[in-house]
Amino acid sequence: MTDSPEIREQVRELNARSRTLVGGIERSGARAMLKAVGYSDEDLAKPLIGVANTWTEIGPCNFHLRRLAARVKEGIRAAGGTPFEFNTVSINDGITMGTEGMKGSLISREVIADSIELVVRSNMLDGVIALAACDKTMPGTIMSLIRLNVPGLMLYGGTIMPGDHNGKPVDIVSVYEAIGAVANNKMSLEELKAIEDVACPGPGACGGQYTANTMAMIAEVMGICPMGMGDVPAVDESKGDVAFRAGELVLQLIEQDIRPEHIVTREALENSIAAAAATGGSTNSILHTLAFAREAGIDFTIDDIEAISKRTPIIADLRPTGRFVAYDMFRAGGVPLLVQRMLEGGYLNGDTLTVTGQTLAEATANAEETPGQEVIRTLDNPIKDSGGLVILKGNLAPRGAAVKLKGDEPQHHRGPVRIFDREELAFQAVQNHEIKKGDVVVIRYEGPVGGPGMREMLQVTAAIVGQGLGQDVMLVTDGRFSGGTRGLMIGHVAPEAMVGGPLALLQEGDIIEVDIASRSIHVDLSDEELERRRAAWQAPPPHYTSGVMAKYAHLARQADDGAISNVGI
């Protein structure tokens, strides 16, 4: 099966884990079953590489991953390995948004991590490459890589291309904003239908700097996704070549014994948050990097995130609050250009290791800027002097709450509370024009335990934008907000209402005040009044008493611990 003793020795070193599964006389039964699906003795003598695929026909984000997986497997074979492809789940946020199904999104992150861990551990695979492309498949696959700590990487399937409506770029958020405009008689149903028809022109994840592209960028900066490979859009003709090279790279990781513990370090997490802050990225970057830290046993907190963001300028002009989408950033020079610029300013640590075997600085040394690009600004011309991820604390969020700022939001808001105990009730109130200028819309019992699953409420925020109230209404939740109201959207409130957090004690008309400069969020109630209300409060019955939802609600930690269910760490 091999040409020389030296080659045989090298193969034995690279396939050391999988010999437990398929090596020796006693494993004849396992080999027989694998031969039934087409593997040969020669195949099984090589390093066995898991290809964890999050492919699904439900939505565009992951739809093309079967095609990419084929190229990944070609790369693995070319480098001397044998690929074992298997699939796991994916929940599409854009499709389930505004329904009960959205509760499954964050929970799917845990299921993805658990399922990949089970397959790779059980089959003693020598390495793994995970294909991911949407909001929770990326953090879920990365969490599994951290747990397994075998040589491996994550490859992002790529961003969707922008749609075109009357010569202007549109995306999925444009659709939700149009829904709000129709409800406010500012747009016809025909115009909404026209935007709906072109907003998502093909495969790929949502195009702005929403969760998917934020997490893809974080994966590259953290080093677990090869630098420059995630940038390539889903339908770009070079994406197949990227997938082939990623497949080859896994064998190099095994040979050099580069494992996630060498890559996912505190310094790498700090780099990740700095990049998210510099691009006005999703607040879900907070949730997921905290989850990575907990999985890896790294001391990394929301206070660290606040400090990093505060010293990091926003230099990328990206939607939802900016002008450009991920495809524009790719054409401008991509993540390598962003990293190079941030390294020059001292905002990143260039010595962290990446899956290419290079340091972060080495991996981006050849970044090229497209002349005349306006997406990634120079450091002397930032959009905002401090980053977009802000942590607030106070008697309404003793353990923290998250807000994303781009630069044109109100820095202070004080107003009366409008209370809704589930997202649907809040959306109905917005649609019925019950929300007025100055209101503080509180949506509670949507946290990790209460939802369960921290629904992301793009539908509500986009509807408020559509009614022209984007800068005049503040929103607060123990779940998550998405989209850009250009106002204050405060989510991830910890502790959440379902476990007796202060949100549970609010009553209609209470006054909430937020001050960004002092990083504070308070309700105008004395400690004594809060304690009186707490003594009288009772938790509502859970929405689920069995199944995966109930299981997650039982295990989930709070948002400041990444809402993970891996309670053993």
KEKOL-341444 format. One record per residue: x, y, z of N, C-alpha, C, O in turn. Coordinates in pm, whole numbers, plus 50000, padded with zeros to 5 digits. Example, Ala and Ser with C-alpha at 12.3 -4.5 7.8 and 13.67 -1.06 7.14 Angstrom:
<pts>
513194943150780512304955050780513204967050780514244966850846;512854977550708513674989450714512905000350787513415011450804;
</pts>
This chain:
<pts>
500814987950000500005000050000500855012650000500385023249960;502105011550045503005023050043504315018949979504575006949963;505125028549943506285025849859507575022849935508475016549880;507665027050060508915025250132508655025050282507605029650326;509605019850361509425020050508509245034150562508485036250657;509955044050501509855057850549508435063250532507885069650622;507845060450415506485065050389505495057950482504565064050534;505725044750502504835037450591504875043150732503845044050798;506055046850778506205052550912505485065850922504825068551023;505595074250818504935087250820503425085550823502735092550898;502895076250743501455073850743500995069250881499955073750930;501775060250943501395055651076501325067051175500465067151263;502225076751163502205088051254500975096751231500365101751326;500595098751107499485107551075498135100851100497125107751114;498105087651105496825080851126496745073851261496015064151278;497505078851356497615072151486496255070651555495985060251615;495405080851549494105080151617493205069451553492585061451622;493155069651422492185060951353492595046251354491765037651321;493835042951392494215028751399493365021351501493125009351487;492905028451604492045022151704490755017251639490165007351684;490315024051535489065020751469489245009951362488435000651353;490305011151282490415002551163491724994751153491954988151052;492564995251254493854988451245493854975051318493274973851426;494494964951260494664952151327493594942051293492534945351240;493884929451325492974918351294491644920051363490594917251306;491674924651489490444925651567489474936051513488304936251552;489934944951422489064955251365488574951451226488134959951149;488644938651194488214933851063486734936951038486354940450926;485904935751141484474938551126484214953051086483384955751000;484944962351149484784976451115485194978950970484524986250897;486314972750930486764974650792485764968850693485534974650587;485174957650727484184951450639483004960850615482534962150502;482544967350720481404976350705481774988750624480954993750547;482994993550640483425005150564483665001650417483475010050329;484074989450392484234985250253482874984550183482794986150061;481814982250259480474981650201480044994850139479174995050052;480635005950185480285019050129481375024350037481355036049999;482325015750001483245019449895484685021849935485515024549847;485025020850064486415022950105487245010350083486774999150102;488495012550041489415001350016490415000150130490485008750219;491204989250127492284987750226493244999650219493695004750322;493535003950098494435015450081493845027950143494545035650208;492535030250122491865041850182491975041450334492285051550397;491715029850391491635028750537492995028850603493095030350725;494065027250524495415027950579495915042350591496925044950655;495195051550530495595065650532494965072850652494095067250718;495395085150679494715093150782493255095050745492945098350630;492355093150840490925094350817490475108250862490635111950979;489915115850769489585129950795488075131850791487435128950690;487505136750898486085139950900485795152750824486495162750840;484775152450740484275164550673482885166950729481915160950683;482805175650828481545178550896480805189050815481215200650809;479725185050752479005193750660477695198450723476935190350776;477435211350716476175216950765475235219950649474395228950658;475375212350540474525214150422473045212350456472685203850538;472205220350392470765218750401470115225250280470675234450220;468945220350244468165226850138467295237950192466665245250115;467235239350323466355249450383467125262550396467725265250499;467095270550293467745283650295469015284250214469625273850187;469425296150176470555297950085471925296750151472905293750083;472015299050282473325300250347474185287850325475365288950291;473595276050344474355263650342474035254950220474525243650210;473225260050130472725252150019473825246849928473695236049870;474905254349914475975250849820477095242549883478095239749817;476945238750008478055232250079478315218050031479415212850051;477335211649968477595198549909478665199749800479575191549790;478525210249718479495212449610480875215249668481885210149618;480925223549774482215226549835482815214149901484035212149898;481965205949960482455193750027483155184549927484165178349959;482615183849806483245175449704484665180149675485565171849658;484865193149668486195198549642487105196949764488295194249749;486555198549884487335196250005487855181950006489025179550038;487005172349971487405158249973488465155449867489365147249888;488365162349754489425160949653490765165649709491795159349686;490735176749783491965181949843492535172449947493755170649954;491655166450027492115156850128492785144850061493855140450104;492165139649957492735128049887494075131549822495025123749826;494145143549762495375147649697496535148749795497695146449760;496215152149920497255153750022497575140750094498445140450181;496875129750058497205116850117496275112150226496615102950300;495085118150238494125113950338492895107650278492725107650156;492035102450363490755096650321489625104150390489535103950513;488775110750312487695118650374486505110050413486125100850341;485915113150528484665107250575483675118850593483745126050692;482775120550500481815131650511480605127450594480095116250581;480155136450680478915134250755478225147750772478845158250757;476955147350803476165159650807475685162550949475615153551033;475345174950973474705178751098473625189051065473345191550948;473035194951168471825203051148472165217651119473295222151139;471155224851072471275239251052469885245351061468945240351000;469775256151137468525263851145468785277451083469725284351122;467975281350987468165294150918467435305250991466215305251001;468205314751043467625325751119466685334251034465605338151080;467095337050911466285345850826464935339950794463975347450774;464835326650790463565320050760462705318950886461495321450881;463315315350998462545313051121462265325851199461465325751292;462915336751162462775349551233461305353251253460505352651160;460965357051376459615361551406458655350351438457475352951461;459125337851441458285326451474458875318751589459995321451633;458115308951638458625300251743459875292951699460715289451782;459995290451567461135283151516462465289851542463495283151547;462465303151560463705310451586464325306451720465525308251741;463505300951810464055296451937465065285151917465945283052001;464925277951806465835266951781467195271051731468115262751727;467355283751694468605288051631469795286651725470745279451693;469775293251838470905292551930471055278351985472175273652007;469925271552006469995257852055470695248951954471385239451991;470515251951825471165243951721472685245051731473395235751693;473195256351780474645257751800475155246551890476205240651863;474415243651996474815233252090474685219352026475545210852045;473615217251950473405204351885474495201751781474985190551768;474855212151706475935210951607477235206951676477905197551633;477575214051782478815210951854478785196751910479755189351901;477655193151969477535179652028477635168851920478325158851940;476955170851807476905160351705478255158251638478655146851612;478965169151610480295167651550481255160951648482045152351611;481165165151774482005158851876481745143851883482675135851891;480465140051879480125125751888480695117851771481275107251790;480535123051649480985115551532482515114251531483035103351508;483215125251556484685125051548485275116551661486205108751638;484745118151782485255110051893484975095151870485845086751889;483745092351830483345078351819484095071051709484325058951719;484475078251604485175072051492486675074551492487355071451395;487185080251601488615082251619489285088351497490355083951455;488645098451440489165104551318490445112251348490605117951456;491345112351251492655118551271492615133751259493475140651313;491635138851189491495153251170490085156251125489315147151095;489745168951120488395172651082488395186551018489115195551061;487585187950914487315201050856485815202950858485065194450811;485375214150911483945216950924483545227650823484175238250815;482505224850746481965234550651480765241250714479795234550753;480815254350725479755261850791479475274650716480345279750645;478255279850732477945291450649476885300550707476575310750645;476305297550822475275306550873475525309551021476535305351078;474595316651079474825322851210475305313251318476225316651392;474695301651329475035292651440475895280851396476505274351481;475955278051266476815266951224478285270351245479085261551275;478635283051228480055286551249480475285351395481435278251424;479775292051489480195290051628480025275651674480835270751753;478985268651626478795254751666479945245851622480415237551700;480395247651498481525239451451482805243051523483615234251554;483015255851549484235259951620484235254451763485265249951812;483085254751829482985249051963483355234251963484025229452054;482925227051859483255212851852484755210851830485345201751888;485365219251748486805218151724487575220551854488565213651882;487125230351932487785233152059487685221152153488675217152215;486495215352162486295203852251487155191852210487795185452293;487155189052079487855177352029489365178752038490085169252071;489835190952007491265194052010492095184351926493185180351965;491545180551811492325173151711492615182851596491885192551581;493625180451517493925189651407492705191951318492085182351271;492375204251296491195207051215491005221851193491705230151251;490035224951108489735238951077488285240151037487605230251010;487805252651032486475255750983486625263650854487465272650845;485825260350754485795267950630484425274150612483405267150612;484395287250597483155294750575482715293150431483505294950338;481425289850412480905288050277480815300650194480765300050072;480805312250261480865324750187479575332850191478485327550215;479725345650166478605354850168477775353850041478265349949935;476525357450054475635358749940476005371549863476605380649918;475655371949737475835384149661474685393849693473595389249728;474895406849682473785416049706472735414949597473055412149481;471485417249634470435418249535470415432149474471095441249521;469625433749370469525446649302468055450349283467285442849223;467695461949336466335466949319466395481249268466775490549340;466015482849143466035496049079467425502449088467555514549110;468445494049069469805499249067470445501149202471565506049211;469745497349310470285498749445470445484949508469585476349490;471545482749583471735469749647470735467649760470435476849836;470225455449771469295451849878469725438349936470445430649872;469275435850059469535422950124468335419250207467285425650197;468465408950292467325404050368466775414550464465565414950487;467635422950520467145433350610466285443350534465345448950590;466595445550406465765454350324464335449350319463385457250316;464165436150318462825430350315462085433450444460925437650442;462755431350558462085433950686461775448750703460725452250757;462655457350659462375471650665461215475350574460415484150607;461125468650461459995471050370458685466550432457655472950411;458705455650509457495451150579457005462150673455815465050679;457955468250747457595479150836457055491150760456125497850806;457635493850643457175505250562455765502850510454965512250505;455445490550471454095487350426453095489350539452015494850520;453485484750660452585486250775452335500850807451305504250867;453255509550768453125523950797452645531650674452715543950670;452145524250575451605530350452452635538850378452295548650313;453905534950390454975541950320455465534250198456335538950125;454915522350176455315514150063454145505350023453355501150108;454035502649895452955494149845453335479349860454505476049873;452335470849857452585456449860453365452049736454165442749743;453115458649624453825455349501455315458149514456145450349467;455645469349578457055472749598457725462849693458865458749671;457015459049800457535448949892457825435949818458885429949836;456875431549734457055419249658458255420349565458995410549548;458465431949506459605433849415460935432649490461885426849438;460985438049611462205436949692462405422549738463515417349733;461325416149782461385402149825461945393149716462715383949744;461575395849592461965387149481463445387949446463985378649386;464115398949483465515400749440466495401849557467705402549534;466005402049680466895404649794467945393749813469065396649856;467595381249782468515370049801468695363049666467935353849635;469685367049587469795362249449470405348349432470455343349319;470855341949538471465328749523472075323949652471795329649758;472905313449647473485307849770474405317749842474955327049783;474535315349972475425323450055474715329050176473485329750179;475485333050274474925338450398474625353250382475165359950294;473745358350469473275372150461474445381850445475475380450510;474275391650355475405399050302476015409850387477175413350366;475285415350483475855425950566476745420550676476995408450683;477215429450762478035425150875477105420950988477155426051100;476235411450953475365405351051476135393951117477365393351107;475435384951183476135374751259477025365851172478165363051210;476515361351056477285351850976478625357750933479665351650956;478605369450871479865375150824480735380050938481965380150927;480115384251048480925387751165481665375551217482855376351247;480975364251229481615352151281482615346351182483615340451223;482365347951053483345343450954484635351350967485725345750962;484495364550983485665373051001486395369351130487625368451133;485625367251237486225363251365487005350251349488095348751404;486435340751275487125327851256488455329651186489435323051221;488515338651087489775341151018490765348351109491945344651114;490305358351181491185365951269491665357351385492815358251427;490775348951437491145339951546492115329251497492905323951575;492065326051366493015316651310492465302951280493195294651227;491205300151313490645286851295490115284751153489915273351112;489885295551079489565295150936490755301250862491225311950901;491235294850757492415300250687492185314450638491155317450576;493145323150665493025337250630492805338950479493535333250398;491795346750443491485349550304490575339550238490015342450132;490395327850298489535317650237488065320050268487195317250184;487775325050386486385327750420485815339550343484605340150318;486665348950304486225360950234485545358050101484625365150061;486005347550033485545344949897484045342049897483615332949967;483245349549822481795347549822481375333549779482135326449713;480175329649818479685316149795479695312349647480045301049613;479315321549560479185318049419480395322349337480385320949214;481425327549401482625331349327483275318949268483345308549333;483745319949144484285308349075485525302549142485885291049119;486185310449225487395305549293487095298449425488015293349489;485815297849466485495291649594485845276849595486265271549698;485675270049482486045255949474487525253649496487915244049562;488345262549441489795261449461490155263549608491035256849662;489455272949671489655275349814489345262749894490095258949984;488215256249860487815244049930488855233049912489165225850008;489395231549793490435221549767491645224049854492185214749915;492095236549860493285239949940493025237750089493915233550162;491805240550133491465238150273491545223250305492015219350412;491085214850211491185200450232492635195850244492955187550329;493505201150159494925197750167495515202150301496365195250358;495055213550349495635219550469495455210950593496295211250683;494345203350599494105195150717495235185050739495635182650853;495735179350632496845169750647498105176650698498875170650773;498315188950657499455196650707499315199150857500295198650931;498095201850902497855204051045498185191551126498765192351234;497805179851071498115167351142499625165251148500175161651253;500285167551036501725165451030502455174551128503425170451191;501995187151140502655196751228502075196651369502545203851457;501045188151390500375187151519499895200851569500095204451685;499275208251479498655221051516497205218251551496425213851466;496855220751675495505217751724494835230551774495505240651797;493505230051792492785242051835493325248651961493245260851975;493865240752053494385246852175495565256052147495855265052227;496245253952034497355262651997496855275451929497595285251919;495635275351882495085286351802494105294751883494195307051883;493165288151952492145295452028492705298752166492495291552263;493425309752172494045314652295493365327452339492515332952267;493725332152454493145344952499493505356152402492665364552370;494745356252355495165366852262494365366052132494025376352073;494055353852087493255352251965491825357151986491235363151897;491275354652105489935359652135489925374752142488975381152097;490965380552199491065395252203491125400952062490475410952032;491905394551975491955398951835490575398251771490185407251697;489855387551799488545385451738487575396451775486875401851688;487535399751902486615410251946487035423851892486185432051857;488325426351884488785439051826488325440251680487905451051638;488425429351604487985429751465486475431651455486005439051369;485725425051542484275426851542483905441251574483015447051512;484605447051671484345460951708484685470351593483955479951568;485785467751524486255476551418485355476351295485415485451212;484525466051284483645464951169482185467351202481315465251118;481895471751324480505473551365479755460451359478585460051321;480425449551399479865436251385478755433251483478455441151572;478145421851464476995417651543477365415851691478465411551725;476405419351778476605416851921476655401951951477095397952060;476225393451857476365379151878477825374951886478135364151936;478725383351836480145380451852480525379851999481415372252037;479855387652082480085387052226479675373452280480435366852351;478455369552246477905356852294478785345152254479085336452336;479205344952128479935333252077481395332952122481925322152148;482055344452130483435344152180483475340252327484415333752372;482455344452403482375339852541482175324752546482745318052632;481385319452454481195304952447482515297952413482835287652472;483285303452318484585297652284485475297452408486155287552436;485475308452480486325309452600485945299052704486805292652763;484625297352725484195287452824484555273352779484985265252860;484395270352649484745257152598486235254452616486645243252646;487055264852596488505263252603489065265152743490265263052766;488215268952837488695271352973489555283752986490455284353070;489265293852903490035306352903489295316952984488085318752968;489995323953068489405334753147489215346853057490165354153029;487995348853012487685359652919486245363852947485345355552941;486015376652976484725381153026484175392852944484865398352858;482925396352973482325407852905483055420852940483035430352861;483685421453055484455433453090485695434553000486075445552962;486305423352967487415423452872486935428352735487605436152669;485755423652695485195427652565484945442652561485245449252462;484385447952668484135462352675485425470352663485485480352591;486455465952734487735473252730488355472952591488885482952544;488285461352524488855460252390488105469052292488715476252212;486785468352297485975476252205486175491252226486195499052131;486315495152351486435509352382487695515452322487705527352289;488745507452307490005512852255490185510352104491225513652047;489165504452041489275500751900488375509451814487165509951839;488905516251714488065524651628487285516251527487725505451488;486135521251485485385515051375485945520551244485945532551220;486425511451160487025515851034486395509350911486765512650799;485445500250931484775493850817483335498650808482595498150906;482945503250690481635509350667480665498950611480425498350491;480135490750700479335479150659477905479750710477635485150817;476995474050631475625472450678475595463150799476445454350812;474605465050890473325471750867473305486750886472365493350839;474295492450952474255506850975475155514650880475125526950878;475955507550802476815514150705476305512650563475135509850540;477215514350467476805514650326477065501750251476375498950152;478035493750295478515482850211478215469150270477895467750388;478325458950183478115445050225479425437350216480445442750171;479395424750259480625416750266481285415150129482515414850120;480505414250024481075412949891481915425249856482965424149793;481435437049898482205449349874483515448949950484555453249900;483465443550074484695442750154485675433050089486885435650086;485185421950037486035412349966486745419049849487945417349830;486005426749772486595433449656487565444549698488495447849623;487355450249816488225461149863489575456249911490545463849914;489655443549949490895438050005490635427950114491545420750156;489385427250160488945416850251489515417650391490105427550432;489305406550463489785405550601491295407550609491765413750704;492105402450512493545404850521493905419750526494795423650601;493205428050447493485442350450493065448350583493795456550639;491905444450634491445449350764492465446050871492835454650952;492925433450874493875429150976495195436750962495755441251061;495675437950840496925445250818496835459450870497765464450934;495725465850844495535479650891495485480251043496075489151103;494785470851103494685470751249496005467251315496325472351422;496795458651252498125455551303499015467851301499765470351395;498925475651195499715487851184499395497551298500265504751345;498135497551342497735506451450497945500651588497705507451688;498395488351596498625482051727497365476951793497335474951915;496305474751715495035470251771494895455051775493955449851835;495815447951713495805433351713497185428051749498195434751732;497205415851800498445408751829498775400251707498055390751679;499825403451637500185396351514500915383351535501205376451437;501215379751660501995367651686501145355151707501685344251724;499815356651705498955344951726499055335451608499275339651494;498895322451636499035312051534497735310051458496655311351516;497835306851329496665303651248496805289651190497885283651196;495705284351134495745270751081496605269450955496875258350910;497035280450900497975279550787499385276350835500275273550754;499605276650967500945274951022501685288051035502775288751092;501085298550981501665311950990501095319451110500045315851162;501795329751151501215338951249500195347651176500145347951053;499385354651253498395363651194499065374251109498575377651001;500185379551156500905389751078501445383950948501355390350843;502005371950954502535365650833501425362550733501605363950612;500275358150783499175354150695498555365950622497885364050520;498765378050672498165389950609499215399350551498885410550510;500455395050548501535403950503501375408250358501835419050320;500735399850277500595402950134499215408350097498825407649981;498495413550194497175419250166497285430350063498215438350064;496305430749973496305440749867495045449249875493935443949887;495215462149870494085471449874493695475549732494545479249652;492415474849703491915479149573491915494449568491315500849655;492545500149470492605514849463491205520949461490315516349390;491035531349542489775538549545488695532349630487595537849638;488965520949696487935514649779487555523549897488405530849949;486285523049939485795531350049485255523150165484695528650259;485425509950159484835501350261485655501350389485105502950498;486975499550376487865498950491488665511850497489515514350411;488395519750596489025532950606490435531950664490835521750721;491165542850649492475543750713492275547150860491225552150900;493295544550939493175546751084493055561451120492545564751227;493525570351031493395584551061492055590251017491805602251029;491185581550965489865585950921488795575850963488055570850878;488705572951092487735562851137486305567951130486055579951130;485385558551124483975562051133483645566551275482835575651296;484285560151371484065563151512485345559451587486005549651552;485685567151688486955565151758486975552851848488045547851881;485805547951887485765535851970484805525951907483915529451830;485015513251943484325502451874482835501751898482295508551985;482195493551819480745492951819480135483951923478905483651935;480925476452000480385467252099480535473252238481655475552286;479415475752302479425482652432478675474252534477605468752506;479245473252653478625465952764478105476052866478855484552916;476825474952897476205483452997475945475453124475685463453119;476035482153238475695475753365474895485453450474945497553431;474155479853544473345488053633472315479253701472385466953691;471355485553770470405477453846469435469753756468695461153804;469415472753626468595465053534469375453653469468775444253416;470685454453473471545443953416472795442653500473865446953458;472685436853619473845436053709475045428853650476185432053683;474805419153562475895411753502476145415553357476925409053286;475485426253314475805431753183474705430353080473855421553088;474735439352984473885439152866474705444652751475655452152772;474335440852630475135444552512474365453752420473155452252402;475075463352363474505472252263475555474752156476735476052186;475115475252031476015478151920475815492551875474695496751847;476915500051868476865513951828477685516051701478745510051684;477185524451613477915527651491478395542051490479355545451420;477745550651567478235564251576477165574951570477385586251614;475995571451514474955581551501473765578851592472705584951575;473915569651688472825566751779472745577151890473735583951918;471585578451954471495586752074472435581352181472575569152197;473055590152254473955585852360473265585052496473845580952596;472015588952495471255588952620469785587052586469285592652488;469115579152666467675577352646467035575252783467525567652866;465945582152803465155580552925463695580452885463215589652818;462985569952925461595569352883460805558652955461365550753031;459495558552932458605549052999458665535252935458845533852814;458515525153018458595511352974457285506852911456195509252965;457405500252797456305492552737456715477952745457725474152685;455965469852817456385456252850455665445952764454445446252747;456465436752710455935425652631456645412752675457875412252681;455865402652704456425390152757456775380052648457155368752680;456655383852522457125375852411457225384452287456555394852278;458035380352193458305388452074457045391351993456865402551945;456185381451978454995383351894454125394851943453555402251863;454035396452075453215407252131453835420852099453115430452072;455145421652103455815434252071455625437751924455355449251890;455775427951836455615430351693454195434851661453985443851580;453225428551726451835432551704451605446951747450895454451679;452215450951858452065464651906452675474651807452115485351782;453845471051752454465479851653453585480951529453355491851478;453095469551482452245469551363450955477651384450425483551289;450475477951507449245485451539449515499951577448625507051622;450765504251558451165518151586450945522051732450575533451763;451195512451822451035515051965452315520052029452295524452144;453435519451957454715523852010454945538351968454835541651850;455265546652064455405560952039456845565552063457645558752128;457135577052010458435583152028458765584252177457935588752256;459975580152214460425580852352460205568252432460755566852541;459405558852381459125546552455460375537752468461305538452387;460365529552573461355519052591460625505652579459895501752670;460835498952468460175486152443460985475052510462125472552471;460395468652609461055457652680460395444552639459195442552658;461205435552583460715422252546461455412352635462665410352621;460725406152727461365397652827460885383252816460005380052736;461465374552897461235360152893461605354352756460995344852709;462615360252693463145355252567464625351652581465335350552481;465095349752705466495346752730466865332152705466055324652650;468085328052744468515314352722467565304052784467255293852722;467105306852905466205297752976464745300752943463955291552921;464395313352940462995317252926462415314852789461265310852778;463195317152684462675315652549462105301952519460945300752481;462915291352536464365292452554465055295852422464435295152315;466325299452430467115300852309467385314752259467985316252152;466985325252332467385338952296467045342252150467945344652069;465765342552118465375346151982465995359651941466135368752023;466345360651814466885373051759465755380151685465125374251597;465505392651720464245398951682464405409651575464115421451598;464865405451460464995414451345463635419751301463525431251257;462615411451312461295415651267460815428051341460255437151279;461035428451472460595439951552461415452351520460855463051498;462735450851516463575462651493463375468351353463355480451336;463235459651254463035464351117461695471351103461575481151029;460665466251171459355472651165459395486551227458715495651178;460165488251332460305501451394461015511051299460635522751289;462045506051230462715514351129461735518351020461715529850977;460925508750976459975511550870458965522150906458405528650818;458725523951035457785534251080458465547351113457825556651164;459755548251085460465560851107460795563751252461045575251287;460805553451337461065555451480462435550351522462705548651641;463295547851424464565541351451465405547751559466015540751641;465465561151561466295567951661465515572651782466085578451875;464235570151783463375575951886462835566051986462205569852084;463065553151961462575542652049463755534052093464565530052010;463845531152221464885522252271464275508552295463125507352338;465045498152267464595484552287465525477352384466735479052380;464945469152473465705461752572465145447652578463935445752579;466035437652582465585423752590466635414952657467815418152658;466165403752712467085393452757467325383252647468065373552665;466705385552531467015378152410468035385952330468965391752386;467865386052197468825392852111468105401352008466985398151967;468745412151968468225420551861469125419551739470315416751750;468525421851624469275421351499468825432851412467745438351431;469675436351315469355447651228469795460551290470345460551400;469575471451221470045484351269468925494451274468465498951170;468465498051394467435508251405468045522151402467315532151394;469375522951407470095535551428469685541951561469895553851583;469105534051646468785537951782469465528251876470405521351838;468995527751999469605519152100468855506052110467675505752145;469535495252077468995481652092469855474352192471025471452165;469305471452307470075465752417469595451552442468445449352480;470475441952421470115427952438471075420752531471935426852593;470895407452538471755398852621471725402952769472695400852840;470605408752815470535413352954470685401353048469965391353037;471635402453140471905391653236471905397053378472495407653403;471265389953472470505377653450469165380353384468615391353392;468635370153317467405371553241466165371153331466255367853449;465025374453272463795375153349463385361653406462895360953519;463585350853329463075337753371463745332653497463175324353567;464945337453528465615333053651465515343853759466245343453857;464595353353740464365363653840465195376153824465295384053917;465785378053707466525390353680465635402553687464405401253681;466225414453699465435426653717464395429253608463375435653636;464605424553485463585426553381462235420653423461185425953386;462275409853500461035403453543460245412153639459045410153657;460905421753701460265429953805459665442853751458995450053824;459885445753624459395458253567457885458253553457255447853534;457325470153564455905472253541455715483353439456555492253425;454605482653368454305492453264454415506653320453825509753423;455175515053250455315529053291456535531953374456875543653394;457235521553425458505524053494459445531653399459345530353277;460335539453457461245547553377462625541053371463235538353474;463085538553249464425533053228465305543953169464865551853084;466545544253215467505554053164468795546953125469335538853201;469265550153007470535544852957471455556452924471045565952857;472685555552971473685565752939474935558552887475605551252960;475225560752760476325553452697477665557652756478535549252779;477845570352779479135575252829479525568552960480695565152981;478545566653048478835560353177478595545353175478735538553277;478235540053057477995525653040476965520453140477155509953202;475875527853155474915524653260473515522053203473125527953103;472785513053269471395510353238470655508353370470935499053446;469715517453396469025517453525467525519053507467055524953410;466795513653603465375516553616465215525053741465875522553843;464355534953734464185544353846463375537853959462235541853986;463965528154021463355521354135464415519354242465575516554211;464015520654364464965518754475465245503854492464495495354445;466345500954559466665487054589465555480654671465235468854654;464965488454760463895483154844462665479354762462035469054787;462335487854661461175484854577461435472554490460555464254469;462655471554440462995459854360462895447054444462415436854396;463355447754568463285436054655461835432654689461485420954699;460995442854708459575440454736458925433154618458185423554636;459225437954498458675431554379459235417454361458515408354319;460495415654392461105402454376460445392254469460235380754431;460135396554589459495387354685458125382854637457675371954670;457455391454557456115388054508456135381254371455105376454324;457305380754308457385375454170457395360254168457985353854256;456765354554070456825340254046457155337953899456625344753811;458025328553874458385325653735457195319753661456475311453716;456975323953538455905317853459456255303453426457425299653432;455265295353392455575281453356456435280953230456285289453142;457315271253219458155270253099457315267252975456255261052984;457815271752861457105269252736457175254652694456295249752622;458225247552738458435233652699458795225452821459585229752905;458215213652831458505204952945459195192052903459515183752988;459435190352775460165178652728460835182052595460555192452535;461725173252550462375175352422463595184452431464035188052540;464115187952314465385195152307465275209152367466235214152426;464115215652351463955229052407464045228652559464735236752620;463335219252620463365218152766464755214252815465215218952920;465425205552740466765201352778467725213252780468505215052873;467655221452675468535233152669468205242952782469105248052848;466915245552805466525254752912467055250053047467415258153132;467095236953067467585231453193469105233153208469595234953319;469825232653098471285232853103471905246553077473045248953117;471185255553012471785267852960472295277153070471635279453171;473485282253045474005292953128473525306453076472895307152970;473805316853150473345330253112474205336053000475255330752965;473725347152945474385353052827475825357052856476665356352767;476125361252979477495365253009478435353353019479645355153035;477895341153011478695329053000478515322652862478785310752845;478055330452766477935325552630476715317052603476575311552495;475815316052702474585308052689474885293652647474115287452574;476015288352693476385274652657475615264652741475115267852849;475525252252689474885241552765475915231252811475565221352876;477175233552777478245224452817478635227552962479625234552986;477865222453055478025226353195479195219353263479495222253378;479855210253193480945202753256482235210253266483165205753334;482345222053198483625229053199483715238553317484735245353334;
</pts>
